[in-house]
Each structure stands twice: as structure tokens, then as C-alpha cells.
Amino acid sequence: MEQYLAHISIVVNDYDEAIQFYTQILGFQLIEDTQLTPQKRWVLVKPTGSKNGCAILLAKAANDEQLSRVGNQTGQRVFLFLYTDDFDRDFTNYTANNVEFIRPPVLEPYGKVAVFKDLYGNLWDLIQPT
């Protein structure tokens, strides 16, 4: 038996602004952008260099309840954990692209870590494991 997470959905305000943030600011790859209906697209992004990792489905909010979740899908807890092979490179690039870090880099027993916000306010850990 084999199981794995294929996609995680993030509710966004707008497909194109989300694509721009994840690809131009975070350096992710756009894997797919398919129009499903006049209002709905299937948009997948994933970190560059990720071979079999989970992709992010950028899901445009379709109603008021979903809009209320944009940027706060987990009650302001860290939502996603982005592992890197070069923390300093990514921290420098993200900072240069005005990504807001709300917790500065620290060394923990499990690695070097800092917390940043995506364009909507979701919290992410940037981690280089030890």
C-alpha cells in the first residue's frame, strides 16, 4: 500500500496575484493552470527542485465563508513548513523581495528556522534541517 499527500489547498483572493507571489517572490514553479469554468481554475505550484513533494493548489475563494478564511486558514498558527537546502540563500532572497518575516532566524535542535507570511498572511516556517 502506498499513500502520500498530493496537494494542499490555499484559499486565495485572486489566481494571478497568488501565482505571481508564489512564482516570482518565493521562486516556486507553476505546475498547472487550467481553466475549469469561467470562474474556476486548477492552479498548482510547488517549490523549485521538489521532485515528489506535495504541491499547493491555489483555490480562489468562491463565497463569503471562503473569503473569511483567506490568510487565516489555521487561526494564525504556522500553516506550512518549507524545507530548504540553503537557509541563508532563501532568507536573503525572500527578504530582498519584501517577504515579511515575523520571527527572525534561530537555531533549534532540528535546524535553522524563521517564520514568514505569504501575501495573504498565512504563516510559514522556512527550515534548513540539521
C-alpha positions in Angstrom: 0.0 0.0 0.0 1.2 3.5 -0.8 -0.2 6.8 0.3 1.0 10.4 0.0 -0.3 13.9 0.1 -0.5 15.2 -3.5 -1.9 18.7 -2.9 -2.7 21.2 -0.2 -5.3 23.9 -0.9 -4.7 27.5 0.0 -7.7 29.8 -0.4 -6.7 33.0 -2.2 -8.3 36.2 -3.3 -7.1 36.1 -6.9 -5.4 33.5 -9.0 -3.0 35.7 -10.8 -1.7 37.6 -7.8 -1.2 34.3 -6.0 0.7 32.9 -8.9 2.9 36.0 -9.1 3.7 35.8 -5.4 4.5 32.1 -5.3 6.5 32.0 -8.6 8.2 35.5 -8.7 8.7 36.1 -4.9 9.1 32.6 -3.5 10.6 31.1 -6.7 8.1 28.2 -6.9 7.3 26.5 -10.2 3.9 26.9 -11.8 2.9 23.2 -12.5 -0.5 23.7 -13.9 -3.0 26.5 -14.7 -6.1 25.0 -16.3 -9.4 26.9 -16.8 -12.2 24.7 -15.5 -15.2 27.1 -15.6 -15.4 30.8 -16.3 -14.8 31.4 -12.6 -12.7 28.4 -11.5 -9.1 27.4 -12.4 -7.0 24.4 -11.3 -3.7 26.1 -10.3 -0.8 24.1 -8.9 2.6 25.4 -7.7 5.4 23.7 -5.9 8.9 24.6 -4.7 11.5 24.6 -7.4 13.6 21.4 -7.2 10.8 19.4 -5.4 10.6 16.1 -7.1 7.8 14.2 -5.5 6.8 16.7 -2.9 3.3 18.0 -2.2 2.1 20.8 -4.5 -0.1 23.7 -3.4 -3.5 24.2 -5.1 -4.3 27.9 -5.3 -8.1 27.9 -4.8 -9.9 31.2 -5.4 -12.4 31.9 -2.7 -15.9 31.4 -4.1 -18.1 32.7 -1.4 -18.1 34.9 1.8 -17.2 32.0 4.1 -14.2 31.1 2.0 -13.2 34.7 1.7 -13.2 34.9 5.5 -10.5 32.2 5.6 -8.1 33.9 3.2 -4.9 34.4 5.1 -6.1 32.7 8.3 -6.7 29.1 7.5 -5.2 27.9 10.7 -6.0 30.6 13.3 -2.6 32.3 12.9 -0.6 29.1 13.6 2.2 28.2 11.3 0.4 26.5 8.4 3.1 25.2 6.0 6.7 24.1 6.5 9.1 24.9 3.6 12.3 22.9 3.9 15.4 24.2 2.1 19.0 23.0 1.5 20.3 26.6 1.9 18.5 28.7 4.5 20.7 31.8 4.1 20.2 31.9 0.3 16.4 31.7 0.6 16.2 34.1 3.6 18.3 36.6 1.7 16.2 36.2 -1.5 12.9 36.4 0.3 14.0 39.5 2.4 15.1 41.2 -0.8 11.7 40.5 -2.3 10.0 42.1 0.7 8.7 38.9 2.3 7.7 39.7 5.9 9.5 37.6 8.5 7.6 37.8 11.8 10.2 35.6 13.7 13.9 36.0 12.9 16.2 33.1 12.1 17.1 30.9 15.1 19.0 27.7 15.6 16.8 25.0 17.0 17.8 21.3 17.7 16.0 20.4 14.4 17.6 23.1 12.3 17.7 26.8 11.4 14.2 28.3 11.2 12.3 31.6 10.7 8.6 32.3 10.3 7.3 34.4 7.3 3.9 35.5 6.0 2.7 34.8 2.5 0.9 37.5 0.6 -2.3 36.9 2.5 -0.9 36.5 5.9 -0.7 32.7 6.2 2.3 31.7 8.3 5.1 29.5 7.0 8.3 28.1 8.6 11.4 28.3 6.4 13.6 25.5 7.7 17.0 24.1 6.9 17.1 20.8 8.9 20.3 19.8 10.7 
